[in-house]
Amino acid sequence: MLTIRQEEEKDHKKVSELTEEAFRSMEHSDHQEHFLVEQLRSSDAFIPELSLVAETENGEIAGHILFTKLKIENGSETFESLALAPVSVRPEFQNQGIGGQLIRHGHSVAKKLGYSSVILIGHENYYPKFGYKKTSNFGISFPFEIPEVNGMAVELTKDGLKNVKGVVKYPKEFGID
């Protein structure tokens, strides 16, 4: 039985360790995800309610997910959205649906907080299970080259991305200009 709850300060060290472990053997990783989480926690883009942990019955942190603010810019127009990055599950807990539970719970919290969409770069066979579609379907692009199938967005509300077009602008902590 898992509990999904807001991350607390006492969880930071465990979350950092689990994030590093989760990405250690990932082929498409720069292995800096745990540093990114730390930097985002102290940024203007951080939303405490959207830094979530999955905790086992015995109090072990099995997974973590972070949604932070991002913008979609189109000339003088700016739209608010969220970035999902990263979602981390401790290796021994992977392939048990924990990442999916974190994603669904995060979507629910984000919607309650008034957000209408989430943008991510991720695995084309995984995220569509949670309603993600290619950002190109919405007229949204990234400020760098990625395979089209890996840039995805989900509407948390009906027409959450209707009339939203432009280029994703990540918080500076992502190191993307």
KEGURO-915526 format. One line per 5 residues: their letters; for each residue z, x, y of N, C-alpha, C. Coordinates in steps of 0.1 Angstrom, whole numbers, plus 5000, padded with zeros to 4 digits. Atoms other than C-alpha are relative to their C-alpha. Example, Ala and Ser with C-alpha at 12.3 -4.5 7.8 and 13.67 -1.06 7.14 Angstrom:
% residues 2
AS> 5000/5009/4988/5078/5123/4955/5000/5009/5012; 5000/4991/4989/5071/5137/4989/5008/4992/5011;
//
This chain:
% residues 177
MLTIR> 5000/5009/4988/5000/5000/5000/5000/5009/5012; 5001/4992/4988/4990/5014/5033/5004/4992/5013; 4997/5006/4987/5002/5007/5068/4991/5007/5011; 5008/4993/4989/4979/5013/5098/5008/4997/5012; 4992/5001/4988/4997/5019/5130/4996/5010/5010;
QEEEK> 5003/4991/4989/4994/5036/5163/5006/5013/4998; 4995/4986/5002/4998/5074/5161/5011/5002/5010; 4988/4997/4991/5031/5086/5176/5000/5016/5001; 5000/4986/4997/5039/5120/5190/5005/5008/4987; 4995/4994/5012/5058/5129/5158/4989/5002/4989;
DHKKV> 5011/4999/5009/5025/5125/5139/4990/5011/5003; 5010/4991/4995/5005/5150/5159/4997/5012/4991; 5002/4988/5008/5011/5181/5137/4993/4996/4987; 5005/5005/5013/5004/5161/5105/4985/4996/5001; 5014/5004/4997/4972/5146/5120/4991/5012/5002;
SELTE> 5008/4988/4998/4960/5180/5131/4997/5006/4986; 5002/4994/5013/4965/5194/5096/4990/4991/4991; 5009/5008/5008/4948/5164/5079/4986/5000/5005; 5013/4999/4994/4919/5165/5103/4993/5013/4996; 5006/4987/5004/4913/5202/5096/4997/5000/4985;
EAFRS> 5003/5000/5014/4916/5196/5058/4988/4991/4997; 5011/5010/5003/4893/5165/5059/4986/5006/5002; 5013/4995/4996/4865/5185/5075/4997/5014/4995; 5001/4986/5005/4871/5219/5058/4987/5003/4992; 5012/4998/5008/4843/5215/5033/4988/4992/5004;
MEHSD> 5011/5008/4995/4820/5193/5054/4989/5009/5004; 5012/4992/4996/4785/5208/5057/4997/4999/5014; 5005/5002/4986/4777/5192/5091/5012/5000/5010; 4989/5000/4991/4809/5202/5108/5001/5014/5006; 4997/4987/4994/4818/5229/5133/5014/5004/4998;
HQEHF> 4986/4997/5004/4854/5228/5119/5009/5001/5012; 4991/5000/4988/4868/5222/5154/5005/4986/5003; 4996/5013/4998/4876/5185/5149/5015/4998/5004; 4985/5001/4997/4914/5190/5149/5003/5005/5015; 4998/4996/4986/4911/5208/5183/4995/4989/5009;
LVEQL> 5006/5011/4992/4889/5180/5197/5011/4989/5001; 4989/5010/5000/4917/5155/5187/5011/5003/5010; 4989/4996/4991/4943/5175/5206/4995/5000/5014; 5005/5000/4986/4921/5179/5237/4998/4985/5005; 5002/5014/4996/4912/5142/5237/5013/4993/5003;
RSSDA> 4987/5006/4998/4949/5132/5235/5005/5002/5014; 4995/4998/4987/4955/5147/5269/4989/4998/5011; 5011/5003/4991/4923/5134/5285/5001/4986/5006; 5001/5013/4994/4915/5105/5307/4993/4990/4991; 5007/5009/5009/4894/5091/5279/5009/4994/4989;
FIPEL> 4991/5004/5011/4924/5087/5256/5006/4986/5002; 4994/5014/5000/4936/5052/5247/5010/5001/4988; 4990/4998/5011/4969/5055/5228/4999/4990/4989; 5001/5011/5011/4964/5021/5210/4989/5002/4991; 5011/4997/5009/4932/5035/5195/5000/5013/4994;
SLVAE> 4998/4988/5009/4946/5066/5179/5009/4995/4989; 4993/5007/5011/4956/5051/5146/5001/5009/4987; 4997/4993/5012/4971/5065/5114/5001/4990/4988; 4997/5008/5013/4971/5052/5078/5011/5007/4993; 4988/4994/5006/5005/5058/5063/5003/4994/4987;
TENGE> 4997/5005/5014/5014/5055/5026/5014/4995/5000; 4987/5006/5001/5045/5038/5014/5011/5010/5001; 4989/4990/4999/5064/5071/5012/4999/5008/5013; 5000/4994/4987/5055/5079/5048/4990/5012/5002; 5010/4990/4999/5027/5103/5042/4988/4995/5008;
IAGHI> 5012/5003/4992/4998/5103/5067/4987/5003/4992; 5011/4998/5009/4967/5097/5046/4987/5001/5008; 5012/5000/4992/4942/5092/5074/5002/4998/5015; 4999/5001/4985/4935/5091/5112/4987/4996/5005; 5013/5003/4994/4909/5076/5134/5003/5000/5015;
LFTKL> 4999/4999/4986/4903/5081/5171/4988/4993/5007; 5011/5006/4992/4883/5059/5195/5004/5004/5015; 4998/4996/4986/4880/5073/5231/4989/4993/5009; 5009/5006/4991/4863/5059/5262/4988/5009/5002; 5012/4993/4996/4827/5069/5269/4992/4990/5009;
KIENG> 5008/5008/4991/4801/5057/5293/4985/5001/4995; 5015/5000/5002/4764/5048/5289/4995/4999/5014; 5005/4999/4986/4746/5057/5321/4985/4997/5000; 5014/5003/4998/4713/5043/5333/4997/5000/5015; 5002/4999/4986/4704/5055/5367/5013/4998/5007;
SETFE> 4987/5003/4993/4731/5040/5390/5009/4991/4993; 4991/5010/5008/4744/5016/5363/5008/5008/4990; 4991/4994/5010/4773/5026/5341/5006/4989/4992; 4994/5010/5009/4785/5007/5311/5011/5007/4992; 4989/4995/5008/4818/5012/5293/4998/4998/4985;
SLALA> 5001/5002/5014/4819/5018/5256/5011/5009/4994; 4991/4991/5007/4839/5037/5230/4993/5010/4991; 5005/4990/5009/4833/5068/5210/5009/4999/4988; 4991/4999/5012/4845/5068/5174/4998/5014/4995; 5001/4986/5004/4852/5104/5166/5014/5007/5001;
PVSVR> 5005/5001/5014/4866/5116/5143/5008/4990/4992; 4992/5008/5009/4877/5095/5114/5003/5011/4989; 4997/4989/5010/4896/5118/5089/5009/4994/4990; 4992/5004/5011/4910/5111/5055/5004/5013/4992; 4996/4988/5008/4931/5137/5036/4992/5000/4987;
PEFQN> 5009/5000/5011/4909/5149/5007/5005/4993/4988; 4995/5006/5013/4932/5136/4979/5000/4984/5002; 5001/5014/4998/4929/5101/4995/4986/4995/5003; 5013/5004/4997/4892/5101/5001/4994/4991/4989; 5007/5009/5009/4869/5075/4984/5009/4989/4995;
QGIGG> 4992/5011/5004/4896/5049/4983/5000/4989/5010; 5002/5011/4990/4885/5028/5013/5009/5001/5012; 4991/4999/4989/4910/5042/5037/4993/5002/5014; 5008/4998/4988/4884/5053/5063/4995/4986/5004; 5005/5014/4997/4869/5017/5061/5011/4992/5006;
QLIRH> 4988/5008/4995/4904/5002/5067/5003/5004/5014; 4997/4994/4987/4909/5025/5097/4989/4995/5010; 5011/5005/4992/4874/5015/5111/5002/4986/5004; 4998/5014/4998/4880/4978/5107/5012/4997/5009; 4988/5002/4992/4915/4979/5121/4997/5005/5015;
GHSVA> 5003/4994/4986/4903/5001/5151/4991/4990/5007; 5009/5010/4993/4874/4976/5158/5008/4988/5005; 4992/5011/4996/4900/4948/5159/5008/5003/5012; 4992/4996/4988/4923/4966/5183/4992/5002/5012; 5009/4997/4989/4894/4977/5205/4995/4987/5006;
KKLGY> 5004/5013/4995/4882/4941/5207/5011/4993/5008; 4988/5006/4993/4917/4929/5217/5002/5006/5013; 4999/4992/4987/4917/4956/5244/4989/4997/5010; 5011/5003/4991/4885/4942/5258/4987/5008/4999; 5012/4992/5002/4860/4967/5245/4989/4992/4992;
SSVIL> 5011/5008/5007/4826/4953/5234/4991/5008/4991; 5009/4992/5009/4810/4982/5216/5006/5014/4997; 4996/4987/5004/4814/5015/5198/4988/5008/4997; 5012/4991/5003/4790/5045/5196/5005/5011/4991; 4996/4989/5008/4791/5072/5170/4988/5008/4995;
IGHEN> 5010/4992/5007/4772/5100/5154/5006/5001/4986; 4994/5000/5014/4777/5097/5116/4990/4998/4989; 5008/5001/5012/4764/5093/5081/4993/4987/4999; 5009/5012/5000/4735/5069/5079/5003/4990/4989; 4997/5009/5012/4747/5055/5045/5014/4994/5001;
YYPKF> 4986/5005/4999/4783/5049/5055/5003/4990/5010; 4996/5009/4989/4786/5033/5089/4993/4987/5001; 5006/5013/5000/4761/5005/5085/5008/4989/4992; 4991/5010/5008/4787/4989/5060/5009/4993/5010; 4990/5006/4991/4808/4982/5091/4992/4994/5013;
GYKKT> 5008/5007/4990/4779/4967/5112/4993/5009/5009; 5007/4991/4991/4766/4999/5128/4985/5000/4998; 5015/4999/5000/4729/5000/5137/4996/5012/5009; 5005/4989/4992/4708/5027/5152/5000/4997/5015; 4999/5002/4986/4714/5032/5189/4986/4997/5006;
SNFGI> 5014/5002/4995/4676/5033/5194/4996/4985/5000; 5002/5015/5000/4676/4995/5185/5005/4994/5013; 4994/5005/4988/4696/4990/5216/4995/5006/5013; 5005/4993/4989/4678/5014/5239/5010/5010/5006; 4989/4991/4997/4707/5038/5239/4996/5014/4994;
SFPFE> 5003/4986/5005/4701/5076/5235/5011/5010/5003; 4990/4989/4999/4721/5108/5233/4994/5011/5009; 5005/4989/4991/4719/5137/5258/4996/5013/4992; 5003/4989/5008/4710/5160/5229/4992/4995/4988; 5008/5004/5012/4687/5160/5198/5009/4997/4988;
IPEVN> 4993/5003/5013/4701/5143/5167/4989/4992/4992; 5008/5009/5008/4683/5126/5138/5002/4985/5004; 4998/5014/4996/4677/5090/5149/5009/4992/4992; 4992/5008/5009/4694/5076/5118/5015/5003/5002; 4986/4997/4999/4727/5093/5127/5007/4995/5013;
GMAVE> 4994/5006/4988/4732/5078/5162/5001/4985/4999; 4998/5014/5003/4747/5044/5158/5010/4993/5010; 4991/5008/4991/4764/5016/5177/5003/4987/4993; 4996/5013/5005/4782/4984/5168/5005/4991/5012; 4995/5010/4990/4788/4953/5190/5012/4994/4994;
LTKDG> 4987/5006/5005/4824/4942/5187/5001/4986/5004; 5001/5014/4995/4816/4910/5206/4986/4996/5000; 5014/5005/5001/4786/4888/5205/4992/5005/5012; 5008/4994/4989/4759/4905/5226/5007/5011/5008; 4992/4989/4994/4783/4934/5233/4991/5011/5007;
LKNVK> 5009/4989/4994/4753/4957/5241/4988/4993/5006; 5012/5006/4994/4729/4931/5255/4998/5005/5014; 5003/4995/4987/4712/4945/5285/5006/5014/5003; 4994/4986/4998/4730/4979/5280/4990/5010/4995; 5009/4990/5004/4705/5007/5280/5004/5013/5007;
GVVKY> 4997/4988/4993/4708/5043/5289/5004/5012/4991; 4996/4988/5008/4722/5077/5278/5015/5001/4999; 4985/4998/5002/4756/5083/5263/5005/5011/5008; 4993/4989/4992/4779/5103/5285/5014/5001/4994; 4987/4997/5006/4808/5118/5265/5010/5005/5010;
PKEFG> 4990/4993/4992/4841/5128/5280/4998/5015/4999; 5002/4985/4999/4841/5165/5290/5006/5007/4988; 4993/4993/5011/4865/5173/5261/4991/5002/4988; 5009/4998/5011/4836/5169/5237/4991/5012/5001; 5007/4988/4998/4820/5199/5253/4985/4998/5000;
ID> 5015/5004/4999/4786/5181/5258/4997/4997/5014; 5004/5003/4986/4770/5182/5292/4987/4993/5001;
//
